[in-house]
Amino acid sequence: MAETVLDVEALSVTLDTPSGPLAAVHHVSFALERGQSLGIVGESGSGKSMTALALMNLLPRSATRQATRLRLLDHDLTALPDRRFAQDLAGQRIGMIFQEPMTSLNPVYTIGRQLTEGVVRTGQMDAAAARRRALEMMARVGLPDPATRFDQYPHQFSGGQRQRVMIAMALMAEPDVIIADEPTTALDVTVQAQILRLMADLQRDLGMAMILITHDLGVVAQTVDRVAVMYAGEFVETGQVAQVLGAPRHPYTAALLHAAPEPDGARHRLAAIPGQIRPVYGQRSACVFENRCAHATPDCRAGHPGLRAAAPGHAYRCVLPPQPRPAAVQPQPTGQPRDVGSAPPVISLTGVSRVFASRATPFHRPHSLRAVDRVDLDVLPGETFALVGESGSGKSTLARMLLGLDTPSEGEIRIDGQPVSALQGVDRARRIQPVFQDPYSSLNPRRRIGEIIAQPMALHGLGSAAERSQAVEEVMARVGLPEAFRHNYPNQLSGGQRQRVAIARALILRPEILVCDEPTSALDVSVQAQILNLLADLKAEIGLTLFLITHDIGVVHQIADRVAVMQAGRIVERGPAARVLHSPAEAYTRTLLAAVPSIARALATGAQERGQPDGH
Amino acid sequence: MTPPTVQTAPAADMPDRAPTPREILRRRALRHRGFQIGLSILVGLLVVALFAPLLAPHDPFAQTLSARMLPPVWADGGRWDYPLGTDQVGRDYLSRLIYGARVSLLVGFGAATIGMVIGVTLGVLAGYFGGAVDHAVNFVLTAQLALPGLLLAMALVFIIGPSVWVVIGIVGVLHWTYYLVVTRSATMRLREIEFVAAAKALGASRRQVLIGEILPNLVPQILVIFTFELGVAILAESALSFLGVGIQPPTPSWGLMIAEGKEVMFFRPWQVVLPGIAIFLLVVGANLTGDGLRDITAPEGRT
């Protein structure tokens, strides 16, 4: 049996908040052996990042850490002073990779300096040895031409390359444990796939233990051996990946799996988890998931459930008998492409390009960038048209032009047969409306919800006060917002609720088309399901045309009728969603699809790999 | 099992009700001692200025030549009918200080408001439109920063001729740079946030975007600068009056009172000390209020 490098028992983190002590992490226990990897999955607010910060001694000032046991190799971390931890262990025996590669590197120092700084300062290596090691690690993480890039600055690296640098930096001192907190969330899928493969390889080759923290079940399924599902600060289910994701025992795990749109398999209506995480103050006297659980009984409130074993190594916290797995596949009423053949297109683009040019100055030659390159496109009334592409492919520029926020350099965009440039103000707003990615920034924080939703009418002086109020009430009911929210401010609502507000604001003028730019990528899986279901319902009930921009193939699979794939400003492939996703014609589309983490695929290959030694 | 419908999906129960922005401000204000002290001083002096005719024991212009240079009541020879003594021509010092608060606050609020209108307008325009507008505004800013403020103010008053309104106008016109710098960068940040794009997509005009979307989000920063500029303007008025190019006698102004008292400073120090304390109190009050507002409206509540 391999050596245990990290042993955690009953780790708790308590935050001191104005409403009382909040248990952000509650009695978390696990042990990691050399070469093992553990995935911690949870939605925002589940406490997964707090767990990582607690292990790294990086907790905010208002937080206190408690544990009955916290051992890293033969060091007792509960008794170790912070200074000793920083000197002897941080970065050397335990390393961390952060989410944001764009901001985790200091822009004023060279990559080389940042790579070698840690090991030189702690006296593990002299400068020459550190340089050799850094060049070696840069090559190992797949950065081409290490010798040249060693002296370059962070801005000369792409996002994926910076994350490779971060990984190389974490590996400089050959730590025994590495913690990666959402290491690929900020990256494109194709880059994410490379980084995940790299991390899995490195972890295996170097025999490190790894903790991977993510909200993405697909990422976990494909990268780690064991998984812990975290909810409201506690591990509600732990076990081997195949056990937890293949045969979940906790209702929350099952609900999460059911809420995630899978790029493979048949389309079905997503089962959203109602409500949101409820913070737990003080003692835990009931199941933490009880208020959102579809199977909750009075027993769930009788006490805080202990861990139950489902199989060797597979434990969960639920008092209920195992649930029969719900019938997952249900035909979606609006999923099939509509027969719209003869209707004229509502949006039509002919030869649309957008060129961004920089002006010539004494120091720079002018250069230009074709963000959108001769795009022809028709969107038919009542359909959901998805534009898929990675960051920088030009899809958001295209959306801005549709909304009249930007004008094409060449070509023409027509909406309802009229050029967008000829449509002004209320005319345009009544035809086409946006729903933006981030509901935290798309609502003015200084206005009440009722005002935000009524704003389109107020801007154009439509209706009397009573009529506006009536319209707000109707549209709030349509998007499933309680009327009581009218007098609240955006900061009082959750992410999913805010996105509903944004949709309500877009709908109040009864437009024909909604342009949704990554409408769910800032939301948790369970909330994403609510919003996707809402969009599907709106389309079915009021015949909206949806123009969806996304990088998420699962979302496309879930609601799109037709798809266009965009790369470097051009549309490389288009067609009915089912055809493009299942039998892509272009190499780029195939790469994109193969890079999408899929739980089903990962479990299938995992079972094969595991099955082989026995079978042969 | 039937999948939950959309209508039941959102939290029908209110979320753990997060406080409204206003409630957060109120809560932080109640915990901020400096803000409370500063605001009390400011409000106190404002009340004094407003009700000066009721509070002042004497007419501030009435000269009683038989009672010249009386010391305050606590010193030898002080009299209760002139609690803070009298000046060289026998005017009641307390009454003059009370009326002086009117001049100081009038100049302070007036000048800070003029500066605000100029600075915020230029800052929002430069930040929102960028490009040529920004270049032009930056040129004006650089030019203004290169000018020696007090000297220019003196020269201007000298040319135009001194009066309260001229002092307000000139001090205001010379103190808008902070407003500009802060609102310009805040507007550049706000311009990129999606609620602005959302408003534009709704067909909002430029004016509607600037006034309805951008400006309300600048209010906290503007308020903070306003209180600081209040202090600066009050000091500028005192300085101008002290130098003889500000408020003209016999109008009671604290700066002017110091100037008038300076000849007898070594024999009658209270004639300089008392208006000095008044100026100090008002400026400290304004600055404490500004400091407090900055903390209270900061995104992460520092207390």
Boltz contact constraints between the chains, C-beta under 6 A:
constraints:
  - contact:
      token1: [A, 269]
      token2: [B, 3]
      max_distance: 6.0
  - contact:
      token1: [A, 271]
      token2: [B, 3]
      max_distance: 6.0
  - contact:
      token1: [A, 272]
      token2: [B, 9]
      max_distance: 6.0
  - contact:
      token1: [A, 274]
      token2: [B, 4]
      max_distance: 6.0
  - contact:
      token1: [A, 274]
      token2: [B, 9]
      max_distance: 6.0
  - contact:
      token1: [A, 275]
      token2: [B, 11]
      max_distance: 6.0
  - contact:
      token1: [A, 276]
      token2: [B, 11]
      max_distance: 6.0
  - contact:
      token1: [A, 326]
      token2: [B, 1]
      max_distance: 6.0
  - contact:
      token1: [A, 403]
      token2: [B, 201]
      max_distance: 6.0
  - contact:
      token1: [A, 405]
      token2: [B, 197]
      max_distance: 6.0
  - contact:
      token1: [A, 405]
      token2: [B, 200]
      max_distance: 6.0
  - contact:
      token1: [A, 425]
      token2: [B, 203]
      max_distance: 6.0
  - contact:
      token1: [A, 426]
      token2: [B, 203]
      max_distance: 6.0
  - contact:
      token1: [A, 428]
      token2: [B, 203]
      max_distance: 6.0
  - contact:
      token1: [A, 429]
      token2: [B, 202]
      max_distance: 6.0
  - contact:
      token1: [A, 429]
      token2: [B, 203]
      max_distance: 6.0
  - contact:
      token1: [A, 434]
      token2: [B, 201]
      max_distance: 6.0
  - contact:
      token1: [A, 436]
      token2: [B, 194]
      max_distance: 6.0
  - contact:
      token1: [A, 441]
      token2: [B, 193]
      max_distance: 6.0
  - contact:
      token1: [A, 441]
      token2: [B, 194]
      max_distance: 6.0
  - contact:
      token1: [A, 442]
      token2: [B, 194]
      max_distance: 6.0
  - contact:
      token1: [A, 442]
      token2: [B, 195]
      max_distance: 6.0
  - contact:
      token1: [A, 442]
      token2: [B, 198]
      max_distance: 6.0
  - contact:
      token1: [A, 443]
      token2: [B, 195]
      max_distance: 6.0
  - contact:
      token1: [A, 444]
      token2: [B, 195]
      max_distance: 6.0
  - contact:
      token1: [A, 444]
      token2: [B, 213]
      max_distance: 6.0
  - contact:
      token1: [A, 446]
      token2: [B, 216]
      max_distance: 6.0
  - contact:
      token1: [A, 446]
      token2: [B, 217]
      max_distance: 6.0
  - contact:
      token1: [A, 456]
      token2: [B, 202]
      max_distance: 6.0
  - contact:
      token1: [A, 459]
      token2: [B, 202]
      max_distance: 6.0
  - contact:
      token1: [A, 459]
      token2: [B, 204]
      max_distance: 6.0
  - contact:
      token1: [A, 459]
      token2: [B, 208]
      max_distance: 6.0
  - contact:
      token1: [A, 480]
      token2: [B, 6]
      max_distance: 6.0
  - contact:
      token1: [A, 480]
      token2: [B, 7]
      max_distance: 6.0
  - contact:
      token1: [A, 480]
      token2: [B, 10]
      max_distance: 6.0
  - contact:
      token1: [A, 489]
      token2: [B, 20]
      max_distance: 6.0
  - contact:
      token1: [A, 489]
      token2: [B, 21]
      max_distance: 6.0
  - contact:
      token1: [A, 492]
      token2: [B, 18]
      max_distance: 6.0
  - contact:
      token1: [A, 494]
      token2: [B, 15]
      max_distance: 6.0
  - contact:
      token1: [A, 530]
      token2: [B, 9]
      max_distance: 6.0
  - contact:
      token1: [A, 533]
      token2: [B, 6]
      max_distance: 6.0
  - contact:
      token1: [A, 534]
      token2: [B, 6]
      max_distance: 6.0
  - contact:
      token1: [A, 537]
      token2: [B, 6]
      max_distance: 6.0
